Amino acid sequence: MDYSAKLDEAIQQLHDEGRYRTFIDIEREQGNFPHAVWNKPDGTKQPVTVWCGNDYLGMGQNPVVMDAMHEAIKATGSGSGGTRNISGTTAYHKRLEAELADLHGKESALLFTSAYIANDATLSTLPKLFPGLIIYSDALNHASMIEGVRRNGGAKRVFRHNDVEHLRELLEADDPDAPKLIAFESIYSMDGDFGPIEAICDIADEFGALTYIDEVHAVGMYGPRGGGITERDRLAHRVDIINGTLAKAYGVMGGYITATDKMCDAIRSYAPGFIFTTSLPPAVAAGAAASVHHLKSDQDRRDQQQQQAKILKLRLKGLGLPIIDHGSHIVPVMVGDPVHTKALSDMLLDQFGIYVQPINFPTVPRGTERLRFTPSPVHGPEEMDKLVNALDELWSHCALNRAELAG
């Protein structure tokens, strides 16, 4: 076989479909978020404003977080030195896990190097702990959840997105004595819609199923202490396992689950993705702990972010741009074509210094390609005006439809 030719064929297919992804070299400026520098391919530099980052609250630039990381580096050096079982458990890791367990009102928390790994490792390990486990997974669950369910070797059922009645039908069709788990999300990041948490918890109680929720796009953002939608709606105690990230609203890196002592202990003891992975550097754990602790009492930052999202949505609706608005902080602008989406992204960057990456298949279904904006508390009026005016101009330039509200 000509392996090189096969690689050329695979890459060319992405180009032909208009969904080949290009990395943009963005250099963040300490203390100046959301402003950054684009290191262009020709060697020149251009100032840009980042509008698609997941550092939703600007905590990656917060002195509270950076000071904690600097102190930890001075005290311990750069790396952790091993897996948690060997030499990679420190006071910083234990402190962070305690902060996270407290955040969600759970007995324990377990750290992973990312929320992707936390989802994959946990969901693929649960059938080892509960032989015969059937996992019921929302159709729009994140790729990490899908992968964990796929790899676990157990039975799986996929229910239509947020369709509790379809979930009920699937549960009713299975052995009532089989162990069951329902896996879903609190906020689905591409459309910004919310999962029906209470209804799913009700049906889980009825059928004796465990519940597993991904709060990745909600932790730090919602609830009186940033515990996510489950905290906001006072439902955290009804969810058995809560997954979250430290790389979005908390502005650092890493993922975790929170649950009972027994559940975390079992995952810790059986999940290869945890056992064989070097732990987070102590400085990262220290910064994340400082961020989680700080946001438990910084409601103003959350309020400002929500207000910014509302303003942006209102202004884009006023221009007739096809946005999806489910009331969350995520602002998707629908384009519906991968080539046009990429062209809009390129023009925003080249002509206006606005950085927003195109979102296309397989992240979203074909025909629903979009630009996904994530306003933060530090996107000021000037940045907002520049973005809205640029979108208005380019939408006309590209002769795109000004549609009714898409959601």
KEGU-960845 format. One record per residue: x, y, z of N, C-alpha, C in turn. Coordinates in steps of 0.001 Angstrom, whole numbers, plus 500000, padded with zeros to 6 digits. Atoms other than C-alpha are relative to their C-alpha. Layout:
N
XYZXYZXYZ/...
//
This chain:
407
500842498789500000500000500000500000500870501252500000/499315498708499991501121503552499272499411500823501151/500525499339498798500661504962502791499965501519499839/499947498556500189501707508467501806498832500477499140/501110499631500879499103508562499035498676499959500756/501220500094499198496412507450501477499850501211500920/500040498802499165497334510307503801499613501220499168/500354498889500897497183512746500868498510499979499684/501420500152500347493747511387499974499104500444501162/500812499656498829492406511761503516499999501502500254/499898498557499755493684515324503887499314500783498893/500630499308501119492523516341500419498473499972500113/501444500093499818489018515128501253499492501129500901/500375498899499110488892517670504092500036501336499252/499919498772500802490031520419501719498805500102499052/501088500013500973487410519401499136498658500333500655/501253499755499289484642519545501743499985501349500704/499936498682499388485803522941502982500107499965501512/499926500085498542486449521702506502501394499619500510/498626500176499517490228521413506661500286501065501054/499807499087498871491239522981509973501439500511500033/498690499356499951494105525436510197500221500576501387/499673499418498706495806526295513462500431501452499807/499619498595500023496033530037514029500902500249501210/499010499772498945499097531054516035499622501264500777/500467498894499165497578533230518766500831500068501279/499188499783498793499746534693521521499234500911500960/500748499216499018497749535787524543500918500978500709/499229498976499300498878538935526351499583500022501466/500299500063498571499112538622530116499365501303500483/500682498844499445496664540927531825499225500824498999/500641499202501036495180542090528512498932499218499246/501047500786500636492585539432527701498749500869499836/499937500989501085490702539244525303500912500394498842/499087499591501069493392541028523287501183499047499922/498898500921500242496124538912521741500737500434498736/499222499715501204498636538849518905499936498781499088/499977501054501001498302536827515724501361500001499321/498724500172500684501664535559514527499716499436498612/500436500367501345500952535494510806501037499119499298/499069500883500710502478532940508418501155500726499332/498919499265500668504517535691506724501005500598500984/499056499539498987506285536436510008499625501306500668/500445498751499380504432539669510786499012499700501131/500920500147498875502250540249513827498819500954499824/501191499152500088498701541601514014499207499903501296/500845500048498796496680542582517101498623499428499657/501324500583500200493460540588517429499240499996501326/500852500210498833490538540242519804499420498604499914/500465501387499981489672536683520788498518499968500385/501440500087499757485929535969520534499500498562500075/500441501396500012485891532162520571500671499167501084/499316500750498966487939531229523624499048499430501041/500790500602498926486642529017526413500382500536501373/499677499335498733488253531179529101498878501005500263/501240499225500009484716532411529650500021501231500906/500020498915499016485421534647532644501317500752500101/498693499331499959488986535742531914500847499600501191/499239500417498816490285533769534900501426499580499675/498638500349500382493341532691532933500967501158500148/499174498814499811494614536257533412499843500589501404/500284499448498668493415536723536989501217499882500914/498820500048499117496200537655539456499880498962501119/500191501016498963494676535343542087500501498642499519/499600501277500583495258532395539780501499499980499704/498581499966500372498666533465538474500908500020501225/499183499965498782500001534248541959500091498617500629/499987501349499427498987530789543197500913499074499207/499150500840500835500748529174540247501466500333500188/498615499593499777503921531214540728500521499473501337/499585500481498677504056530305544406500254498499499986/499831501450500062503619526608543626501253499617499210/498781500281500775506373526684540992501235500238500860/498860499721499128508737528299543461500178498920501058/499936500979498912507858525720546081500330498593499521/499911501411500385507776522524544025500671499740498657/499476500225501333509191523071540530498882499847498997/500950499990501106507443522351537244499055498802499985/500847501185500185506172518780537028499637499312501294/500428500738498806504456516372539391500897498808500284/499061501094499784506970513584538863499438498612499850/500534501344500192504598510727538196498498499943500067/501429500215499847501149509246538341499611500228501459/500463499803498629499002509760541400500407498840500899/499651501174499192499851506230542556501481499928500335/498546500127499796503609506708542300500530501191500789/499477498842499259504768510203543191499262501283499648/500679498830500527502211512521541629498855500530500829/501019499442499106499972513230544613500659500981500952/499436498971499138500708516470546426498881500683500776/500992499232499239498989518786548859499152500852499069/500744499171500956497970520898545833498860499211499349/501034500842500585496070518002544242498888499720501008/500995500303498969494344517128547492499163501240500326/500722498761499729493419520775548100498987500283498888/500906499767501126491910521071544622498822499031500051/501088500965499919489899517879545025499031500346501122/500876499584498896488567519150548345499137501192499583/500758498846500488487527522443546707498875499552499060/500974500465500985485729520558543927498877499201500650/501032500750499288483920518161546247499059500962500721/500812498991499310482745521150548282499133500774499004/500727499241501009481701523001545113498685499313499625/501165500751500472479286520244544134499239499301501130/500689500632498885478267519119547610500130498491500005/499759501437500045479780515663547103501053499600501023/499032500489499016481884513486549375501426500101499481/498648500058500561484844513256547003500047500561498593/499742499617501387486379514467543773501244499258499536/498850500686500569488880512849541435500488500787498791/499408499177501066491233514841539182500500499159498837/499442500570501218492125513980535596500730501116499255/499251498984500748494358515744533074499104500829499101/500974499217500762491291516883531116498612499445500269/501370500485499863487511516633531206499714498921498965/500138501060501006487750514558528020500420498670500609/499507501238499390489838511980529853499103499574501162/500885500326498879487559512198532892498747499290499498/501179500636500580484520511372530747500322498618499440/499622501243500660486239508699528701500360498926501029/499531500977499023487930507004531651498877499514500918/501073500381499075484910507048533937498941499156499310/501076500722500675482276505950531424500458498649499455/499506501285500484484495503191530046500316499035501139/499672500835498843485230501907533569498762499508500740/501190500341499211481718501825535040499476498586499745/500464501377500182480739498505533357500863498953500704/499171500912499223483674496873535122499504499923501438/500465499928498623482162497984538412498570499483500141/501400500434499993478550497170537490499772499096498785/500146500908501149478538494075535224498580500007499448/501298499957500652475740494182532692499412501392499892/500485498623500018475454497971532922499539500419498603/500495499393501240473333499642530238500108501514500150/499858498543499954474256503256529482499078500627498963/500921499249500848471610505587528042500619501379499783/499205498812500320473356508442526253499227500937499085/500639499002500845471904511670524848500700500056498642/499456500026501362472348511856521070501025501097499735/499059498909500238474247515153521309501087500099501070/498924499992499011476624514176524092501349500259499340/498664499672500490480228515311523740500746498749499535/499225501116500561482685513150521793500684499171501086/499331500740498928484468512207525019499060499030500695/500988500883499407481266510741526454499669498856499044/500283501026501010480490508918523217501118498973499955/498853500905500057483995507464523165500054499102501233/499998500801498781483795506341526792498933498927499980/501095500975500101480445504653526196500335498933498960/499667500946501073481675503068522975501046498983500433/498865500863499640484839501646524527499711499068501170/500155500752498748483299500170527651499587498553499802/500319501391500264482172496977525970498624499583500494/501328500326499496478754497138527613498906500430499038/501141499631500831475291497786526273499789501511500044/500266498558500034474388501290525160498711500263499234/501197499538500683471233503070524093500156501505499796/499921498567500289471119506503522436498580500552499906/501330499397500078468048508633523129500076501350499299/500044498739500743466988511585520997500272501167500950/499507498905499162468414514862522233498901500599500870/500900499410498998466658516036525407498586499417499968/501319500623500138463754513657524638499794498994501122/500188500852498828462747512254528009499034498862499715/500943501066500323459855510272526538500686498877499221/499238501037500707462210508483524151500893499246500982/499193500645498966464503507797527104499146498996500777/500906500895499269461533506293528951499722498732499187/500270501159500849460720504030526000501166499014500011/498817500860499993464285502718525956500152499287501334/499893500603498666464318502118529707498954498911500198/501085500973499841460983500313529600500257498715499218/499754501165500849462244497979526894501091499091500539/498878500781499475465209496737528950499624499265501277/500176500799498785465503494246531787499923500926501212/500119499106498846464233496034534915501057499754501071/498999500320498977466890494287536999501423500350499573/498653499661500481469851495360534830500450501336500578/499502498692499561472075498122536225499967500991498848/500193498996501044471520501371534335500650501316500395/499450498671499787473147504780533936499572500901498862/500393499011501008471870507879532122501073501080499941/498911499026500187474604510127530695499505501147499123/500492498842500735473790513659529577500791501232500423/499282498764499709474964517297529739499053501045500574/500830498902499482473769520403531522499848501100498963/500048499059501120474661522769528648500713499351498817/499411500549501219475269521529525123500653501154499241/499199498817500314478034523772523901499809500557498600/500107499493501368477288524037520191498724500806499765/501249499238500113473658525206520497499740500850501238/500200499253498764473871526481524072498686499688500696/501257500360499341470728524619525152500265499185501259/499872500642498697470099523088528569499384498605499981/500571501325499820469514519462529489498871500036501027/501119500053499050466237518576531316500388499204501243/499375500726498893468042517668534522498969499398500947/500967500501499020465091517364536878499183498845499432/500785501065500620463049515280534442500809498716499867/499148501194500116465976512930533857500241499385501369/499834500537498644466574512604537604498736499266500451/501269500653499646462875511760538058499895498624499362/500111501278500698462992509040535439501079499023500468/498950500862499452466279507726536843499542499377501312/500533500546498738464645507355540252498963498918499722/501076500944500319461706505581538680500543498653499537/499462501233500561463871503027536874501256499503500728/498843500448499226466637502726539482501318500180499277/498783499754500774469298504243537222500893501021500687/499047498973499595472452506138538115499941501153498997/499951498846500895472903509625536630501428500539499915/498666499463500274476053511095535062499813501247499153/500186498748500736476124514736533990501328500678499717/498843499205500411478745516719532088499628501471500188/500251498571499704478807520284533504501142500880499489/498783499341500464481882521332531530499787501476499642/500225498620500447480351524484530023499188500809501002/500807499305499001478502525432533205500737500260501309/499309499789498735480939525082536109500714501348499991/499450498658499886482103528459537339499057501058499486/500835499067500734479371530063535236498612500186500601/501376499987499520476075529210536920499954499518501444/500132500372498601474818528746540453500617501055500897/499498498960499091475486530932543505501489499898500313/498552500149499766479016529486543853500729499468498775/499365500494501218479674528409540290499950498494499856/500098501456500075478620524790540786499290499479498768/500623500425501239476850524745537436498484500033500064/501460499998500082473260524211536390499400499149501115/500517500842498917472816521439538956499938500773501310/500060499175498796473655523939541692498940501084499857/500983498950500234471562526708540149498579499493500244/501343500563499898468525524425540021499813499125501240/500042500760498742469289522781543397499745498511499753/500160501401500377469622519351541826501280499183500143/498715500705499946473265518441542498499913498728500842/500103501164499111472287516048545290499301498818499325/500712501069500696470176514056542817500821499374498865/499140500531501062473003513479540315501141499226500634/499009500867499351475336510602541137501433500392499681/498641499637500410478404511689539155499930501298499197/499917498720500708479202515254538060501404500144499430/498726499767500687481928515863535494500159501491499724/499749498595500292483557519254535072501406500217499482/498674499644500515486562521059533629500567501165500778/499277498874499412489168523446534958500589500883498904/499355499339501133490098524669531470499123501040499324/500879499027500635487119526864530632499775501160500971/500265498863499116485519529186533209501101500195501031/498961499874498975488322528416535669501357500402499431/498847499390500649490963529402533133501328499284500140/498707500688499822493573526716533829500007498739499122/499938501249500763493646523026532804499597498866500917/500335501188499232492339519660533899498514499723500006/501389500390499871489100517782534452499802499199501261/500263500707498746487392515935537268498622499364499980/501336500444499648484463513955538540499824500217501501/500331499989498576482716514374541888498873499011500219/500990501033499697480665511646543542500180499585501454/499785500534498655480555509528546685501448499564500163/498659500522499724483749508391548366500209498664499289/499865501340500584483093504835547159500133500071498484/499950499914501455482477505843543549501358500524499543/498691499446500390485616507994543313501122499012500275/498973500983499650487667505309545037500029498874498973/500061501078500978486457502664542592500547500444498650/499461499493501264487162504805539515501507500180500107/498567499818499765490551505731540956500759498679499902/499336501298499901491347502046541422499912499166498728/500226500855501164490055500646538125500203500677498653/499955499318501301490284503339535404501430500138499481/498644499863500544493423502945533234500353501446499654/499742498610500360493042506545532065500421500852501177/499525499319498796493626507621535655501291499362500504/498884500725499379496045504946536861501327500267499289/498754499965500766498582505288534056500354501370499435/499740498645500503498566509067533499500699500844501049/499311499071499095501028511497535059499022501080500451/500959499038499454499151513873537315500298501422499531/499816498594500327498648517571536701501198500571500746/498929499324499260501663519742537577499427500708501229/500498499341498790501326521108541123499596501449499775/500335498600500251501318524678539798498635500129499341/501304499978500651498320523899537592498903499706501020/500974500329498956496500522293540506499812501177500956/500082498848499100497316525300542685499188501127499369/500744498950500686496018527760540080498530499663499881/501393500415500125492859525749539547499279500101501340/500614499905498671492186525520543287499708501446500367/500203498576499709492620529278543615498834500550499193/501071499528500857490258529864540693498642499505500492/501261500566499494487558527520542019499583500712501281/500298499343498722487812529073545472499526501441499779/500349498597500256487672532628544112498602500136499421/501280499857500683484666532053541872498814499563500861/501099500330499090482658530643544754499367501264500592/500525498762499411482221534253545873500013501182499035/499929498907500968482584536284542655498796499961499067/501224500028500806478988536514541463499976501132498980/499974498870500930479634539886539828500572499599498649/499354500420501252481895538261537242499022499157499165/500990500802500714479205535710536374498891500885499421/501072499111500456476547538417536135500433500820498796/499491499194501113478722540557533855500082499179498721/499890500856501179479352537642531532498629499725499385/501351500247500503475655536820531250499434501247499311/500480498753500587474887540477530551500630500238498626/499324499836501286477486540586527774499387499091498939/500601500935500957475972537501526150498626500495499554/501330499487500342472485539026526294500091501175499037/499836498824500869473693542274524722500388499572498585/499558500440501320475482540490521884498854499330499248/501124500669500660472460538297521147498967501018499515/500998498988500355470123541278521159500427500791498776/499522499197501125472297543249518756500047499185498710/499958500836501195472772540332516363498593499691499495/501401500193500411469044539635516380499483501244499282/500432498758500615468496543283515536500465500134498570/499502499980501376470560542764512380499384498887499154/500615501113500720468521539707511447500934498835499767/499088501126500170471475537342511782499399498760500661/500620501235499504470455533705512321500757499418501190/499344500515498811471540533039515890499099498989500703/500750500909499131470501530310518310500063500583501405/500041499422498654469380531579521696499140499136500915/500689500817499011468493529119524430500152500569501415/499880499353498708469301531551527213501308499760500721/498698500226499364472844530394527934500993501063499540/498958499023500300476125532296527594500638499792498633/499394500347501280476977530709524227499188500631498867/500667499262501084476202532677521040500400499405498647/499708500572501317476129530526517866499317500809498894/500542499328501189475661532355514545500054498983498859/500100501082500958474437529895511937500353500471498590/499631499706501387476012529870508472499486498891499081/500586501125500727475146526391507217500797499474498837/499158500461501109477999525889504785501455500105500456/498625499967499487481613524958505616500898500997499293/499150499072500760483188527058502842499710501438500416/500366498649499591481243530187503769500436500278501445/499612499812498597481932529649507467501491500286500115/498550499782499989485660529392506853500343501359499409/499727498704500628485575532438504561499681501142500963/500352498967499020483788534518507207501050500084501097/498979500025498956486290533422509842501287500662499523/498763499434500554489225534324507583499890501514499826/500161498562500224487807537739506690499920500774501313/500044499347498688487018538600510290501402500181500562/498635499931499482490612537822511181500857500958499182/499125499207500870492342539408508180499637501481499979/500437498627500239490241542540507793499646500771501275/500502499309498808488991543274511307500745499641501287/499284500392498790491383541567513736499107499318501027/500934500721499127488541539468515149500228498507499798/499675501426500095489430535868515935498831499155500489/501029500980499653486611533306515836500146498840499018/499766501160500848487167529787514537498696499459499440/501193500651500553484689528089512187499720498679500713/500400501273499402482742525197513705499294499196498924/500590500799501062481999522435511234500001498519500367/500044501443499788481532518667510905501411499476500261/500996500770499254482166516461512869499558500622501330/500419499378498742481782518917515773498502500272499995/501448499798500178478328519811514442499572499255498735/500455500699501212476147518041511828500224500837498743/499870499304501280476698518898508170498754500846499756/501109499101500261474569521833507129499674500924501157/500224499121498838474704523450510580501290500708500405/498732499328499712478175524989510322499723501404500531/500282498745499311478507528106512424501272500685500488/499006499282499211480605530748514126499461500027501430/500455500104498610480449530356517902500746501036500837/499409498901499247481040533474519981499809499778501500/500048500155498545481835533454523696500415501318500657/499679498714499358481619536984525128500377499804501461/499528500088498617483367537546528446499765501331500711/500168498736499277483164540190531188500967501091499558/498991499013500374486225541885529696499954500364498514/500254499471501339484892542324526157499218501294500177/500611498700499745484158546037526337499096500456498868/500905499447501032481705548216524347500679500197498652/499287499770501263484359549055521759500178498688499237/499834501311500642485089545379521080498662499486499470/501334500440500413481375544634520918499558500724498729/500377499214501188480737547465518416500754499505498764/499165500424501129483601546316516219499527498656499459/500463501316500432482335542729516144498661500095499266/501341499903500590478697543604515409500065500679498636/499884499285501279479630546071512663500685499140498943/499289500865500947482041543583511079499086498901499473/500920501047500437479436540821511007498937500553499061/501006499365500852476873543172509531500559500225498596/499370499705501298479267544230506766500277498725499209/499626501221500702480466540721505943498779499191499587/501219500728500354476986539223505977499440500550498679/500458499387501252476017541698503271500973499702498862/498970500243501009479303541257501397499897498586499428/500087501405500430478813537468501256498599499627499522/501379500212500455475114537850500357499338498839500727/500612501040499196474056535574503201498626500449500462/501363499688499596470459535360504296499933500583501401/500313499472498673469202537416507182498728499289500423/501103500904499706467005534788508719499332500360501312/500658499912498693464552534546511573500883499292501022/499258500636498921465870533407514947500008498497499794/499864501425500333467219529871514529499656499085501154/500250500915498880466374528551517959499030500600500961/
//
